[in-house]
Amino acid sequence: MSKRVLIVEDEPNIIESLSFLLGREGLEVHAETDGAKAMARLAEIQPELVILDVMLPNRSGFDILRDIQAADSPMPKVLMLTAKGQNRDRQMAEEIGVDLFMTKPFSNAEIVANIRVLLEK
């Protein structure tokens, strides 16, 4: 069975790009565009990895990351992928417990390599 990835992102082009890249890697890719629905989708899919944007409709990625950390379910790895690349955003994500913080725009090779590392841990 392939590993599952949940992309929580509201930009269709990024979802499409990541879905293509990760699908080529043999991963089962799911997406959610609404921050308020992310935790329900996470519980439904039970992914090994969540790729999480910060700026989402109805709920921020930071709030979702806090919910993931507080949940009683198995903990997925979390890669925060955001256009908000300021040091305070990175620091906040790391304090909450993100596994990896990357900024947009991203290199396809770099994100695939980082995802491989996260899923092998």
The first five atom37 places (N, CA, C, CB, O) and aatype in JSON, in Angstrom:
{
  "aatype": [12, 15, 11, 1, 19, 10, 9, 19, 6, 3, 6, 14, 2, 9, 9, 6, 15, 10, 15, 13, 10, 10, 7, 1, 6, 7, 10, 6, 19, 8, 0, 6, 16, 3, 7, 0, 11, 0, 12, 0, 1, 10, 0, 6, 9, 5, 14, 6, 10, 19, 9, 10, 3, 19, 12, 10, 14, 2, 1, 15, 7, 13, 3, 9, 10, 1, 3, 9, 5, 0, 0, 3, 15, 14, 12, 14, 11, 19, 10, 12, 10, 16, 0, 11, 7, 5, 2, 1, 3, 1, 5, 12, 0, 6, 6, 9, 7, 19, 3, 10, 13, 12, 16, 11, 14, 13, 15, 2, 0, 6, 9, 19, 0, 2, 9, 1, 19, 10, 10, 6, 11],
  "atom_mask": [
    [1, 1, 1, 1, 1],
    [1, 1, 1, 1, 1],
    [1, 1, 1, 1, 1],
    [1, 1, 1, 1, 1],
    [1, 1, 1, 1, 1],
    [1, 1, 1, 1, 1],
    [1, 1, 1, 1, 1],
    [1, 1, 1, 1, 1],
    [1, 1, 1, 1, 1],
    [1, 1, 1, 1, 1],
    [1, 1, 1, 1, 1],
    [1, 1, 1, 1, 1],
    [1, 1, 1, 1, 1],
    [1, 1, 1, 1, 1],
    [1, 1, 1, 1, 1],
    [1, 1, 1, 1, 1],
    [1, 1, 1, 1, 1],
    [1, 1, 1, 1, 1],
    [1, 1, 1, 1, 1],
    [1, 1, 1, 1, 1],
    [1, 1, 1, 1, 1],
    [1, 1, 1, 1, 1],
    [1, 1, 1, 0, 1],
    [1, 1, 1, 1, 1],
    [1, 1, 1, 1, 1],
    [1, 1, 1, 0, 1],
    [1, 1, 1, 1, 1],
    [1, 1, 1, 1, 1],
    [1, 1, 1, 1, 1],
    [1, 1, 1, 1, 1],
    [1, 1, 1, 1, 1],
    [1, 1, 1, 1, 1],
    [1, 1, 1, 1, 1],
    [1, 1, 1, 1, 1],
    [1, 1, 1, 0, 1],
    [1, 1, 1, 1, 1],
    [1, 1, 1, 1, 1],
    [1, 1, 1, 1, 1],
    [1, 1, 1, 1, 1],
    [1, 1, 1, 1, 1],
    [1, 1, 1, 1, 1],
    [1, 1, 1, 1, 1],
    [1, 1, 1, 1, 1],
    [1, 1, 1, 1, 1],
    [1, 1, 1, 1, 1],
    [1, 1, 1, 1, 1],
    [1, 1, 1, 1, 1],
    [1, 1, 1, 1, 1],
    [1, 1, 1, 1, 1],
    [1, 1, 1, 1, 1],
    [1, 1, 1, 1, 1],
    [1, 1, 1, 1, 1],
    [1, 1, 1, 1, 1],
    [1, 1, 1, 1, 1],
    [1, 1, 1, 1, 1],
    [1, 1, 1, 1, 1],
    [1, 1, 1, 1, 1],
    [1, 1, 1, 1, 1],
    [1, 1, 1, 1, 1],
    [1, 1, 1, 1, 1],
    [1, 1, 1, 0, 1],
    [1, 1, 1, 1, 1],
    [1, 1, 1, 1, 1],
    [1, 1, 1, 1, 1],
    [1, 1, 1, 1, 1],
    [1, 1, 1, 1, 1],
    [1, 1, 1, 1, 1],
    [1, 1, 1, 1, 1],
    [1, 1, 1, 1, 1],
    [1, 1, 1, 1, 1],
    [1, 1, 1, 1, 1],
    [1, 1, 1, 1, 1],
    [1, 1, 1, 1, 1],
    [1, 1, 1, 1, 1],
    [1, 1, 1, 1, 1],
    [1, 1, 1, 1, 1],
    [1, 1, 1, 1, 1],
    [1, 1, 1, 1, 1],
    [1, 1, 1, 1, 1],
    [1, 1, 1, 1, 1],
    [1, 1, 1, 1, 1],
    [1, 1, 1, 1, 1],
    [1, 1, 1, 1, 1],
    [1, 1, 1, 1, 1],
    [1, 1, 1, 0, 1],
    [1, 1, 1, 1, 1],
    [1, 1, 1, 1, 1],
    [1, 1, 1, 1, 1],
    [1, 1, 1, 1, 1],
    [1, 1, 1, 1, 1],
    [1, 1, 1, 1, 1],
    [1, 1, 1, 1, 1],
    [1, 1, 1, 1, 1],
    [1, 1, 1, 1, 1],
    [1, 1, 1, 1, 1],
    [1, 1, 1, 1, 1],
    [1, 1, 1, 0, 1],
    [1, 1, 1, 1, 1],
    [1, 1, 1, 1, 1],
    [1, 1, 1, 1, 1],
    [1, 1, 1, 1, 1],
    [1, 1, 1, 1, 1],
    [1, 1, 1, 1, 1],
    [1, 1, 1, 1, 1],
    [1, 1, 1, 1, 1],
    [1, 1, 1, 1, 1],
    [1, 1, 1, 1, 1],
    [1, 1, 1, 1, 1],
    [1, 1, 1, 1, 1],
    [1, 1, 1, 1, 1],
    [1, 1, 1, 1, 1],
    [1, 1, 1, 1, 1],
    [1, 1, 1, 1, 1],
    [1, 1, 1, 1, 1],
    [1, 1, 1, 1, 1],
    [1, 1, 1, 1, 1],
    [1, 1, 1, 1, 1],
    [1, 1, 1, 1, 1],
    [1, 1, 1, 1, 1],
    [1, 1, 1, 1, 1],
    [1, 1, 1, 1, 1]
  ],
  "atom_positions": [
    [[0.84, -1.19, 0.0], [0.0, 0.0, 0.0], [0.89, 1.25, 0.0], [-0.96, 0.0, 1.23], [1.86, 1.33, 0.75]],
    [[0.54, 2.21, -0.83], [1.35, 3.42, -0.91], [1.04, 4.35, 0.26], [1.09, 4.15, -2.25], [-0.02, 4.26, 0.89]],
    [[1.97, 5.21, 0.54], [1.79, 6.18, 1.62], [0.87, 7.29, 1.16], [3.15, 6.75, 2.09], [0.87, 7.68, -0.01]],
    [[0.09, 7.79, 2.11], [-0.91, 8.82, 1.81], [-0.37, 10.2, 2.22], [-2.24, 8.52, 2.54], [0.27, 10.37, 3.26]],
    [[-0.67, 11.17, 1.37], [-0.3, 12.56, 1.62], [-1.56, 13.4, 1.5], [0.81, 13.06, 0.62], [-2.33, 13.24, 0.55]],
    [[-1.77, 14.3, 2.46], [-2.87, 15.25, 2.4], [-2.28, 16.63, 2.17], [-3.75, 15.22, 3.7], [-1.47, 17.11, 2.97]],
    [[-2.68, 17.27, 1.08], [-2.25, 18.64, 0.77], [-3.38, 19.57, 1.22], [-1.93, 18.82, -0.78], [-4.5, 19.47, 0.72]],
    [[-3.09, 20.45, 2.17], [-4.07, 21.44, 2.63], [-3.6, 22.78, 2.07], [-4.2, 21.46, 4.23], [-2.72, 23.44, 2.62]],
    [[-4.23, 23.16, 0.96], [-3.77, 24.29, 0.16], [-4.95, 24.84, -0.63], [-2.6, 23.88, -0.81], [-5.77, 24.06, -1.13]],
    [[-5.06, 26.16, -0.74], [-6.19, 26.75, -1.46], [-5.84, 27.19, -2.88], [-6.72, 27.92, -0.69], [-6.71, 27.69, -3.59]],
    [[-4.61, 27.03, -3.3], [-4.19, 27.43, -4.64], [-4.21, 26.21, -5.58], [-2.78, 28.07, -4.61], [-3.39, 25.32, -5.44]],
    [[-5.16, 26.18, -6.53], [-5.3, 25.01, -7.41], [-4.03, 24.64, -8.17], [-6.39, 25.26, -8.39], [-3.75, 23.45, -8.35]],
    [[-3.24, 25.63, -8.61], [-2.02, 25.32, -9.36], [-0.99, 24.58, -8.51], [-1.41, 26.61, -9.91], [-0.28, 23.7, -9.0]],
    [[-0.91, 24.94, -7.24], [0.03, 24.26, -6.34], [-0.46, 22.84, -6.05], [0.21, 25.05, -5.02], [0.34, 21.9, -6.02]],
    [[-1.76, 22.69, -5.83], [-2.31, 21.34, -5.62], [-2.01, 20.47, -6.84], [-3.84, 21.41, -5.36], [-1.58, 19.33, -6.69]],
    [[-2.25, 21.0, -8.02], [-2.03, 20.23, -9.25], [-0.55, 19.86, -9.4], [-2.5, 21.03, -10.47], [-0.23, 18.72, -9.73]],
    [[0.32, 20.8, -9.17], [1.76, 20.56, -9.29], [2.23, 19.5, -8.3], [2.54, 21.85, -9.09], [2.92, 18.55, -8.67]],
    [[1.86, 19.68, -7.03], [2.28, 18.72, -6.01], [1.66, 17.34, -6.25], [1.89, 19.22, -4.62], [2.33, 16.32, -6.06]],
    [[0.41, 17.31, -6.66], [-0.25, 16.02, -6.93], [0.49, 15.27, -8.03], [-1.73, 16.23, -7.33], [0.7, 14.06, -7.92]],
    [[0.89, 15.98, -9.07], [1.63, 15.35, -10.17], [2.98, 14.83, -9.68], [1.84, 16.35, -11.31], [3.33, 13.68, -9.94]],
    [[3.73, 15.68, -8.97], [5.06, 15.29, -8.5], [5.0, 14.1, -7.55], [5.73, 16.47, -7.81], [5.79, 13.16, -7.67]],
    [[4.06, 14.14, -6.62], [3.98, 13.08, -5.61], [3.37, 11.81, -6.18], [3.17, 13.56, -4.41], [3.72, 10.71, -5.76]],
    [[2.46, 11.96, -7.12], [1.9, 10.79, -7.8], [2.98, 10.03, -8.54], [0.0, 0.0, 0.0], [2.98, 8.8, -8.56]],
    [[3.9, 10.75, -9.17], [5.04, 10.11, -9.85], [5.92, 9.34, -8.88], [5.87, 11.16, -10.6], [6.61, 8.4, -9.26]],
    [[5.91, 9.76, -7.62], [6.69, 9.08, -6.58], [5.95, 7.88, -6.0], [7.04, 10.07, -5.46], [6.46, 7.2, -5.1]],
    [[4.76, 7.61, -6.51], [3.99, 6.47, -6.04], [3.18, 6.73, -4.78], [0.0, 0.0, 0.0], [2.73, 5.79, -4.12]],
    [[2.98, 7.99, -4.46], [2.22, 8.35, -3.26], [0.74, 8.53, -3.61], [2.79, 9.64, -2.63], [0.39, 8.92, -4.72]],
    [[-0.1, 8.25, -2.65], [-1.54, 8.46, -2.78], [-1.81, 9.89, -2.29], [-2.39, 7.37, -1.97], [-1.62, 10.18, -1.11]],
    [[-2.26, 10.76, -3.18], [-2.37, 12.18, -2.86], [-3.84, 12.6, -2.75], [-1.66, 13.03, -3.94], [-4.66, 12.28, -3.61]],
    [[-4.15, 13.32, -1.66], [-5.48, 13.89, -1.43], [-5.3, 15.38, -1.18], [-6.21, 13.18, -0.21], [-4.21, 15.82, -0.81]],
    [[-6.35, 16.15, -1.37], [-6.25, 17.59, -1.16], [-7.49, 18.12, -0.45], [-6.05, 18.32, -2.5], [-8.59, 17.59, -0.6]],
    [[-7.28, 19.17, 0.32], [-8.37, 19.9, 0.97], [-8.04, 21.38, 0.82], [-8.53, 19.49, 2.51], [-6.92, 21.81, 1.08]],
    [[-9.03, 22.18, 0.4], [-8.79, 23.6, 0.15], [-9.31, 24.5, 1.26], [-9.43, 24.0, -1.15], [-8.99, 25.69, 1.28]],
    [[-10.09, 23.97, 2.18], [-10.72, 24.77, 3.23], [-10.1, 24.42, 4.59], [-12.26, 24.52, 3.26], [-10.16, 23.27, 5.03]],
    [[-9.51, 25.41, 5.23], [-8.87, 25.18, 6.52], [-9.8, 24.61, 7.58], [0.0, 0.0, 0.0], [-9.36, 23.83, 8.42]],
    [[-11.07, 24.99, 7.55], [-12.02, 24.52, 8.54], [-12.34, 23.03, 8.37], [-13.31, 25.33, 8.46], [-12.78, 22.38, 9.32]],
    [[-12.11, 22.48, 7.19], [-12.42, 21.07, 6.92], [-11.18, 20.17, 7.01], [-13.04, 20.93, 5.55], [-11.28, 18.96, 6.84]],
    [[-10.03, 20.76, 7.28], [-8.77, 20.01, 7.22], [-8.7, 18.87, 8.24], [-7.61, 20.95, 7.45], [-8.26, 17.78, 7.89]],
    [[-9.12, 19.11, 9.47], [-8.99, 18.06, 10.49], [-9.93, 16.88, 10.21], [-9.28, 18.63, 11.88], [-9.56, 15.73, 10.43]],
    [[-11.12, 17.16, 9.73], [-12.04, 16.07, 9.37], [-11.45, 15.25, 8.23], [-13.44, 16.63, 8.97], [-11.53, 14.03, 8.24]],
    [[-10.85, 15.92, 7.27], [-10.24, 15.23, 6.14], [-9.03, 14.42, 6.59], [-9.83, 16.23, 5.05], [-8.81, 13.31, 6.11]],
    [[-8.27, 14.97, 7.51], [-7.11, 14.27, 8.06], [-7.56, 12.99, 8.78], [-6.33, 15.19, 9.02], [-6.93, 11.94, 8.62]],
    [[-8.62, 13.08, 9.56], [-9.13, 11.9, 10.27], [-9.64, 10.84, 9.29], [-10.25, 12.31, 11.23], [-9.48, 9.64, 9.52]],
    [[-10.24, 11.28, 8.21], [-10.77, 10.37, 7.19], [-9.66, 9.64, 6.45], [-11.64, 11.15, 6.2], [-9.74, 8.43, 6.24]],
    [[-8.62, 10.36, 6.05], [-7.56, 9.79, 5.21], [-6.45, 9.13, 6.03], [-6.97, 10.88, 4.34], [-5.87, 8.14, 5.6]],
    [[-6.17, 9.68, 7.2], [-5.07, 9.24, 8.06], [-3.74, 9.18, 7.28], [-5.38, 7.85, 8.67], [-3.14, 8.12, 7.13]],
    [[-3.31, 10.35, 6.79], [-2.09, 10.39, 5.98], [-0.83, 10.24, 6.82], [-2.03, 11.69, 5.21], [-0.82, 10.48, 8.03]],
    [[0.23, 9.82, 6.16], [1.54, 9.78, 6.8], [2.2, 11.16, 6.77], [2.45, 8.74, 6.12], [3.08, 11.45, 7.57]],
    [[1.76, 12.0, 5.82], [2.32, 13.34, 5.66], [1.22, 14.34, 5.32], [3.4, 13.35, 4.56], [0.33, 14.05, 4.53]],
    [[1.3, 15.52, 5.95], [0.42, 16.63, 5.62], [1.29, 17.77, 5.1], [-0.44, 17.08, 6.87], [2.25, 18.17, 5.75]],
    [[0.94, 18.28, 3.92], [1.59, 19.48, 3.38], [0.61, 20.61, 3.63], [1.95, 19.32, 1.83], [-0.5, 20.61, 3.09]],
    [[1.01, 21.57, 4.44], [0.09, 22.54, 5.01], [0.48, 23.97, 4.66], [0.03, 22.38, 6.5], [1.6, 24.4, 4.93]],
    [[-0.44, 24.7, 4.05], [-0.25, 26.12, 3.78], [-0.58, 26.89, 5.07], [-1.15, 26.61, 2.58], [-1.29, 26.38, 5.93]],
    [[-0.06, 28.1, 5.2], [-0.39, 28.93, 6.37], [-1.68, 29.7, 6.12], [0.77, 29.91, 6.68], [-2.58, 29.7, 6.96]],
    [[-1.76, 30.37, 4.97], [-2.92, 31.22, 4.68], [-3.97, 30.41, 3.94], [-2.5, 32.46, 3.86], [-3.84, 30.12, 2.75]],
    [[-5.02, 30.05, 4.67], [-6.11, 29.23, 4.13], [-7.44, 29.9, 4.43], [-6.07, 27.8, 4.71], [-7.54, 30.68, 5.38]],
    [[-8.46, 29.62, 3.64], [-9.78, 30.13, 3.98], [-10.3, 29.45, 5.25], [-10.77, 29.91, 2.82], [-10.15, 28.24, 5.41]],
    [[-10.89, 30.22, 6.14], [-11.64, 29.77, 7.32], [-10.8, 29.25, 8.49], [-12.55, 28.71, 6.91], [-11.35, 29.08, 9.58]],
    [[-9.52, 29.0, 8.31], [-8.69, 28.54, 9.43], [-7.23, 28.59, 8.99], [-9.09, 27.08, 9.89], [-6.91, 28.19, 7.87]],
    [[-6.37, 29.08, 9.85], [-4.96, 29.2, 9.45], [-4.23, 27.86, 9.58], [-4.25, 30.26, 10.31], [-4.64, 26.97, 10.33]],
    [[-3.15, 27.74, 8.83], [-2.32, 26.55, 8.94], [-1.72, 26.39, 10.33], [0.0, 0.0, 0.0], [-1.51, 25.26, 10.78]],
    [[-1.44, 27.5, 11.01], [-0.91, 27.42, 12.37], [-1.94, 26.78, 13.31], [-0.51, 28.82, 12.89], [-1.59, 25.95, 14.15]],
    [[-3.21, 27.17, 13.16], [-4.27, 26.57, 13.99], [-4.41, 25.08, 13.7], [-5.6, 27.28, 13.75], [-4.59, 24.28, 14.62]],
    [[-4.33, 24.71, 12.43], [-4.44, 23.3, 12.05], [-3.25, 22.52, 12.61], [-4.52, 23.15, 10.5], [-3.41, 21.4, 13.1]],
    [[-2.06, 23.1, 12.54], [-0.88, 22.45, 13.09], [-1.04, 22.22, 14.6], [0.39, 23.29, 12.81], [-0.67, 21.16, 15.1]],
    [[-1.58, 23.19, 15.3], [-1.83, 23.01, 16.75], [-2.82, 21.86, 16.98], [-2.39, 24.33, 17.37], [-2.63, 21.06, 17.9]],
    [[-3.86, 21.79, 16.16], [-4.84, 20.71, 16.29], [-4.21, 19.35, 16.02], [-6.01, 20.94, 15.33], [-4.5, 18.39, 16.73]],
    [[-3.35, 19.27, 15.03], [-2.67, 18.0, 14.72], [-1.82, 17.58, 15.91], [-1.78, 18.15, 13.44], [-1.81, 16.41, 16.29]],
    [[-1.1, 18.53, 16.5], [-0.24, 18.23, 17.64], [-1.05, 17.76, 18.85], [0.6, 19.45, 18.02], [-0.59, 16.93, 19.63]],
    [[-2.26, 18.3, 19.02], [-3.09, 17.98, 20.17], [-3.95, 16.73, 19.98], [-3.98, 19.14, 20.49], [-4.52, 16.23, 20.95]],
    [[-4.05, 16.24, 18.77], [-4.94, 15.11, 18.47], [-4.44, 13.81, 19.12], [-5.06, 14.92, 16.95], [-3.25, 13.63, 19.35]],
    [[-5.39, 12.93, 19.41], [-5.07, 11.63, 19.99], [-4.77, 10.57, 18.94], [-6.21, 11.17, 20.87], [-4.47, 9.43, 19.28]],
    [[-4.85, 10.95, 17.68], [-4.62, 9.99, 16.6], [-3.12, 9.91, 16.27], [-5.43, 10.39, 15.33], [-2.34, 10.74, 16.73]],
    [[-2.72, 8.93, 15.47], [-1.31, 8.84, 15.07], [-0.86, 10.15, 14.41], [-1.09, 7.65, 14.11], [-1.6, 10.75, 13.63]],
    [[0.34, 10.55, 14.74], [0.86, 11.84, 14.3], [1.49, 11.75, 12.92], [1.87, 12.37, 15.3], [2.49, 11.06, 12.74]],
    [[0.91, 12.46, 11.92], [1.58, 12.51, 10.62], [2.75, 13.47, 10.66], [0.59, 12.91, 9.51], [2.81, 14.34, 11.53]],
    [[3.66, 13.32, 9.74], [4.7, 14.33, 9.54], [4.01, 15.55, 8.92], [5.88, 13.8, 8.63], [3.05, 15.39, 8.17]],
    [[4.5, 16.75, 9.23], [3.89, 17.97, 8.69], [4.97, 18.82, 8.03], [3.16, 18.77, 9.79], [5.97, 19.18, 8.66]],
    [[4.74, 19.12, 6.75], [5.59, 20.03, 6.0], [4.76, 21.29, 5.78], [6.09, 19.4, 4.64], [3.74, 21.25, 5.09]],
    [[5.19, 22.4, 6.34], [4.49, 23.66, 6.13], [5.11, 24.33, 4.91], [4.57, 24.59, 7.39], [6.31, 24.59, 4.86]],
    [[4.26, 24.59, 3.92], [4.7, 25.17, 2.65], [3.94, 26.48, 2.47], [4.45, 24.19, 1.44], [2.72, 26.47, 2.27]],
    [[4.65, 27.59, 2.54], [3.95, 28.87, 2.58], [4.7, 29.99, 1.88], [3.7, 29.25, 4.0], [5.92, 29.96, 1.73]],
    [[3.95, 30.97, 1.45], [4.54, 32.2, 0.92], [4.97, 33.11, 2.06], [3.54, 32.92, 0.0], [5.71, 34.07, 1.84]],
    [[4.52, 32.82, 3.27], [4.9, 33.6, 4.45], [6.24, 33.08, 4.98], [3.8, 33.53, 5.57], [6.28, 32.27, 5.9]],
    [[7.32, 33.56, 4.38], [8.63, 33.02, 4.71], [9.41, 33.82, 5.72], [0.0, 0.0, 0.0], [10.62, 33.68, 5.82]],
    [[8.73, 34.68, 6.47], [9.44, 35.5, 7.44], [9.91, 34.64, 8.61], [8.53, 36.64, 7.94], [9.33, 33.59, 8.91]],
    [[10.97, 35.09, 9.27], [11.55, 34.33, 10.37], [10.55, 34.05, 11.48], [12.73, 35.07, 10.93], [10.57, 32.97, 12.07]],
    [[9.67, 35.01, 11.77], [8.71, 34.77, 12.86], [7.71, 33.68, 12.5], [7.97, 36.07, 13.2], [7.26, 32.94, 13.38]],
    [[7.37, 33.56, 11.23], [6.47, 32.48, 10.8], [7.15, 31.13, 10.94], [6.01, 32.7, 9.34], [6.56, 30.17, 11.43]],
    [[8.4, 31.06, 10.5], [9.18, 29.83, 10.63], [9.33, 29.45, 12.11], [10.58, 29.99, 9.97], [9.15, 28.29, 12.49]],
    [[9.65, 30.43, 12.93], [9.84, 30.18, 14.36], [8.55, 29.7, 15.01], [10.35, 31.46, 15.07], [8.57, 28.76, 15.81]],
    [[7.42, 30.32, 14.67], [6.14, 29.91, 15.23], [5.83, 28.47, 14.84], [5.01, 30.86, 14.76], [5.41, 27.67, 15.68]],
    [[6.03, 28.14, 13.57], [5.77, 26.78, 13.09], [6.64, 25.77, 13.82], [6.01, 26.69, 11.57], [6.17, 24.71, 14.22]],
    [[7.91, 26.11, 14.01], [8.83, 25.2, 14.7], [8.45, 25.05, 16.17], [10.26, 25.7, 14.58], [8.57, 23.96, 16.72]],
    [[8.01, 26.14, 16.81], [7.58, 26.06, 18.21], [6.35, 25.18, 18.37], [7.29, 27.47, 18.76], [6.22, 24.46, 19.37]],
    [[5.46, 25.22, 17.4], [4.25, 24.39, 17.46], [4.6, 22.92, 17.21], [3.2, 24.87, 16.44], [3.96, 22.03, 17.76]],
    [[5.62, 22.67, 16.36], [6.04, 21.29, 16.15], [6.07, 20.82, 14.71], [0.0, 0.0, 0.0], [5.96, 19.62, 14.47]],
    [[6.22, 21.73, 13.76], [6.3, 21.33, 12.36], [7.57, 20.52, 12.12], [6.26, 22.59, 11.43], [8.6, 20.77, 12.76]],
    [[7.51, 19.56, 11.22], [8.68, 18.75, 10.9], [9.61, 19.46, 9.92], [8.26, 17.41, 10.32], [10.83, 19.31, 9.99]],
    [[9.02, 20.24, 9.0], [9.81, 20.96, 8.01], [9.04, 22.18, 7.55], [10.17, 20.05, 6.8], [7.82, 22.12, 7.39]],
    [[9.74, 23.28, 7.35], [9.15, 24.54, 6.9], [9.82, 24.92, 5.59], [9.32, 25.67, 7.97], [11.04, 25.07, 5.53]],
    [[9.02, 25.09, 4.53], [9.53, 25.5, 3.22], [8.73, 26.69, 2.72], [9.48, 24.32, 2.19], [7.56, 26.86, 3.06]],
    [[9.37, 27.51, 1.89], [8.67, 28.67, 1.34], [8.37, 28.48, -0.14], [9.51, 29.94, 1.55], [9.06, 27.73, -0.84]],
    [[7.33, 29.17, -0.58], [6.98, 29.24, -2.0], [7.67, 30.46, -2.58], [5.42, 29.31, -2.22], [7.83, 31.45, -1.87]],
    [[8.08, 30.43, -3.8], [8.05, 29.29, -4.71], [9.07, 28.25, -4.27], [8.32, 29.74, -6.16], [10.04, 28.57, -3.58]],
    [[8.85, 27.01, -4.67], [9.72, 25.92, -4.27], [10.29, 25.22, -5.49], [8.97, 24.92, -3.38], [9.72, 25.27, -6.58]],
    [[11.4, 24.57, -5.3], [12.02, 23.76, -6.35], [11.37, 22.38, -6.31], [13.58, 23.67, -6.17], [11.25, 21.78, -5.24]],
    [[10.96, 21.88, -7.47], [10.35, 20.54, -7.52], [11.28, 19.48, -6.94], [9.98, 20.18, -8.96], [10.85, 18.65, -6.14]],
    [[12.54, 19.51, -7.33], [13.5, 18.52, -6.84], [13.67, 18.61, -5.33], [14.85, 18.7, -7.54], [13.76, 17.59, -4.65]],
    [[13.72, 19.84, -4.81], [13.92, 20.02, -3.37], [12.72, 19.52, -2.58], [14.18, 21.5, -3.05], [12.89, 18.85, -1.56]],
    [[11.51, 19.82, -3.02], [10.35, 19.39, -2.25], [10.2, 17.87, -2.29], [9.08, 20.06, -2.77], [9.86, 17.26, -1.28]],
    [[10.45, 17.27, -3.44], [10.37, 15.8, -3.54], [11.42, 15.15, -2.64], [10.56, 15.33, -5.01], [11.12, 14.19, -1.93]],
    [[12.63, 15.67, -2.66], [13.7, 15.13, -1.8], [13.33, 15.25, -0.33], [15.03, 15.85, -2.07], [13.53, 14.31, 0.44]],
    [[12.8, 16.41, 0.07], [12.41, 16.62, 1.47], [11.27, 15.7, 1.87], [12.01, 18.07, 1.69], [11.25, 15.18, 2.99]],
    [[10.33, 15.49, 0.99], [9.19, 14.59, 1.29], [9.69, 13.16, 1.45], [8.11, 14.67, 0.18], [9.24, 12.44, 2.34]],
    [[10.6, 12.74, 0.59], [11.18, 11.4, 0.74], [11.8, 11.22, 2.11], [12.23, 11.13, -0.35], [11.59, 10.21, 2.78]],
    [[12.58, 12.21, 2.53], [13.25, 12.15, 3.84], [12.22, 12.08, 4.96], [14.17, 13.37, 4.05], [12.35, 11.26, 5.88]],
    [[11.2, 12.92, 4.9], [10.18, 12.93, 5.94], [9.46, 11.59, 6.03], [9.17, 14.04, 5.69], [9.19, 11.1, 7.13]],
    [[9.14, 11.0, 4.9], [8.4, 9.74, 4.9], [9.26, 8.55, 5.29], [7.79, 9.5, 3.54], [8.72, 7.5, 5.67]],
    [[10.57, 8.68, 5.21], [11.46, 7.59, 5.63], [11.76, 7.61, 7.12], [12.77, 7.66, 4.86], [12.23, 6.61, 7.66]],
    [[11.49, 8.73, 7.78], [11.77, 8.84, 9.23], [10.83, 7.97, 10.02], [11.65, 10.3, 9.7], [10.91, 7.94, 11.25]]
  ]
}
